[in-house]
Amino acid sequence: MEKQCEICNKDYKPRRKEQKFCSVECQHESYRKIKVERIECTCLFCDKKFYKLQSNPRKYCSKKCSDNHKKITYLGENNPVYGKKHTNEWKENASIRIKKLWEDEDYRGKIKKSMNLFFEKNGYWPGNDEDSMLKKKETMVKKFGVSHNWIGRYGERKCDKTTLDVYGKTSAEMLIEYSHFFGKKTDIEKMFEVILEELEIPFQCKFRIYDKDKVNFWFREYDFLILNTNILIEVDGDYWHGNQNIFEELTEFQKSIQINDEIKENFAKNKGYNVIRFWGSDIKKNSQEIKNRIKEIWEKLK
């Protein structure tokens, strides 16, 4: 039975009972068709004409115009929130809400993706263009007498003293710890974690040994610590760490990683730890063999 297309009035044979249009093009055209009466308005910023629902309080043709206009008009006492202060309860609730947001891996992924897209398009990260950087420096100099609050000797900067008083750690240490707790695990780390769980071996991921003197670095991080022992386990990606069973000639990058691995291992040994290493390819292809080796080590420690 033929029907008439609601857009072009052409007769057609529908494939489904609920089909209303003769083609995809007519279906898309229906989305653009104004179904509710709208009124014509003029943008307060650029004077461009646009249409809106009569009940809609919209005053601008775009978000960009809205932001640019408010930058000019919302100054000093003209800003609706001028002189208003948030209560401590509001600040605490806002802090909890933001922390929960950043604990969500999908949310962090969206932010990272949008920042990468911004960088690819503009060649700099959001807020790092020349004008923004200059404005930040001028504000810092005006308020604090330095162009950046991390300038100065470690531990003697104002930001260090403030966070030490409030949290017992410097701002830089807090930033590093935050990235540590919310960092992603590699595929081989996840696989090795499963092996330890199946063997019911207690462990800690991403274990850090800190250098109290901070001579060359603050800490070194290791993939796993077997709890209540001095055994550290590193699971090394074949390319990243230069597995010579696979790569006969190493790149300069791989060589530099191996030098860093040696520094980490010696640092751990000096602190009384033993480091055991496994290649990622062995974990993927010979997981049962790796499992038996770990089980044997664990039995000796008991």
N, C-alpha and C positions, 0 to 999 in steps of 0.2 A: 504494500500500500504506500503510495507516494505522500510526501509531506512537503510543506513549503518552508524554505529557509527563512528564519526570522530576521536575517540581515539583508540578503540580496533578493529575497522573494523567489528564488529559483526552486523549481520542483525537483525533488530527489527521493531516492529510496533509502530510508534509514536502515542502518545495520542493527541498531538497538532501539528499543521502544522510547528510551529517554533522550535519544539524539535530537537536537534542536537545530543543528546547522549542517549545511551541505558539505562544508570543508573545514579544515583546521584554520585556514585564513579567516573565514567568517566567524569562527569561534573566538579567535584572538581579537577580531574587530569588535565583538560584543563586549569584551572587557573594557574597551576604550569608549564605548557608548555611554553617554551620561544618562543614568537611570533616575537620579533625583535632581530636582531643580536646584541650581546654584546661582549665586550672585557674583557680579564682577566687582573686584576690589583693586586698590592701588597699593603697592608695597610701600611702606613708610620709609624705606631706605633708598631703593633704586628707582621708584616710581613706575616699576613694571606692572602691567595689568595681569591679574590672575583670578581664578574662580574658586569659590569655596561654598560650603554649605551655609545656609543662613544662620544656623545655630552655632557655627564654628567661630571662636573668638580670634582666629588667626589674623595677624597683621602684616606678615611678610611673605614674600613669594618663595623663600628658601631659608634653611637653617643658617646658611652663610650670611645672608642679609640680616637676619635676626641678631647673630653674634656681633657683626660689625656695627650695627646701629646701637646696641647696648654698650659697646666699648666707648662710644661717644657720649651717650646720654646717662648711663648708670655710673656716674662719677660722684664721689663724696656722698653728700646727703641725698642725692637723687637715687642712690642704690637702695632697693627695698630692704636689704639686710644691714644697712649702715647703722653702726652703733649697737647692733644686737649681739648678744653673747650666748653661746651654747652652754647648756648645763653640763655638769660633770657626768650625769647619767646618760645624756645624749652622746657625749664623746665616747663613753665606755661602750655603749651599744653599737655605735658606728665602728669602733675599733674591732669589736667581735665580728660584726657583719663582714668587714673587709677581710679579716683573717680567714673566715670561712670561705669567702670567694676564692682567695688565693690557694686554698687547700684543694680546690677542685682542679683536677688535671685538665679537663676540657676547657675551663676558663683560661688557665695559663696558656694552653695551646692556641686559643683564639687571639689572645693578646700578642703572643710571639709571632703568629702568622701575620696579623695586621701590621706589626712593626716592621717585619721583613718586607712586606709589600710596599710600605711607605719608603723604606730605604732603597729598594730597587727602583722606585719611581723617581725619588728626589736626590739620591746619592748621599743622604745624611739621615741620622735617626731623629725621630720626633723631638722637637725642642732643642736641637743641636745646630740649627742654622746660625749664620753669623750674627744676625740681629738679636736672636734669643740669647746666645752665649754672651754677647756684649751687655745686654740688659741684666743678665744674672750677675756678671762681674760688678757692674755699677751698683746694683742693689746690695751685694755683699760688702763692697768697699764702704758704702754709705752707712750700713748698719753695724758692721763688725770690724772694719778697718783692714780686711784682707779680701782678695779676689775670690778665694775659695775656702770653705771651712775645714778642708783637710790639709791646708798648707801649714807647715810647722813640724816640729819634732813629734814623733809618735808618742802618745801618752800625755803630751803637754798641750795639745790643742783643746779648744773650748768644747768641741763636740765630744772628745774623749772624756773630759772631766764630767760633763753633764751625764752621759750614758753610764759612766762608771758609778756616779752617785746614785742613779736611779736603778740600773740593772746589774751593776757589778761587772760590766764588760764594756769595752770600747765599741764605738759605732762600727768600725771596720770588722771587728770580731763578730758582732751581731749579724752583719751583712753576710759574712762567710758562712756562719752557722745556718742562716736561713736558707742559703743556696744548697747547703749540705743536706738538710732535712727534707727539702722538696725536690732534690735532684732525681733524675730518672735513672733506672737501672738498665744495663745493657742486657741483650738477650741471653748471653752466656752467664751473666750474674744471676738472672732469674732461673736458669736451668740448674745452676750449681746450688742455689737456695733450695730448690725442690729436693735435690739429692740429700742435703743436710737435714731437711725436714723428714724425709722418709727414713733416714737412719736415726732420727730422734736425737740429733746432736745439737746442743744449745749453742747459739751463735749470735753475733752482732754484725750487721751490715755496716759498711763504710766506717770502720773504726779509725780514729785519729790518735796519733801520738804527737803531743805538743812539745815544742822546744821552748822551755821556760826563758832561756836567754835571748831568743829571737835573733840569733846572730845572722843566719842566712835565710831563714824562713820561720813562719809561725808554727807550722805543723806539716806532717805527711799523713796521707789518708790511704788506708788499705781496704781491700774489698770485703774481707771477712776476718773476724776474730772468733776462735773457738773459746767460748766462755769458760772462765776458771782455769785457763791454760795460758801458755805464752806462745801459742801457735797462731800465726797470721797466714791467711791464704789469699793469693793474688790469682785472678783468672784473666789471662792476657789474650786480647784479640790478636789474631795471627798477623794481620797487616800492620796494625798500630804499633805493636811491640816487636815486629820483625822476626817472625818464625823462620829460621834459616832452613828448616826442613821443607819449606814451601818457597821461600824467596832466597835464591842463591846470592844475589847482590842486593844489599840494603841501600835504601835512599838515605840522604843526609838527615831527613826527618826521622826515619826509623832509628838511625844511629843515635840521634839526640835523645829519643825516648829511652833507648837502652841505657844511656849514661844516667838519665834520671832514675831509671829502675834500680841501677846499682847504688845510687846515692840513697834511695829510699830503703833498700835492703840493708845497707851498712848502718843507716840511722836506726833502724829497728833492732839490729843485732846489738848495737851499743846500748840500747835501752832494755836489753834482756829478752828480746823476742826472736823466734825462729820463723823465717818466711818460706812457705811452700808455694810453688807456682804450677799452674796448669794452663796448657794452651787451649784456646777456644775450640779449635778443630777436634781435639781429643775429647772435650766435653760433649760435643755434638755427635761425633761418630762412635766413640767408645765410652758411653756414659756408664755402662755396667762395670767396665774395667776401672774407671775413675771412682765409682761407688765402692768397689772392693778395696782400692788403695786407701780411701778415706776411712773406711770401716776398720782397716788394719791399723792405721795411725791412731784412731780413737780407742781401739782395744788396748793398745800399748799405754795410752795415757791414763786409763782407768786404774 
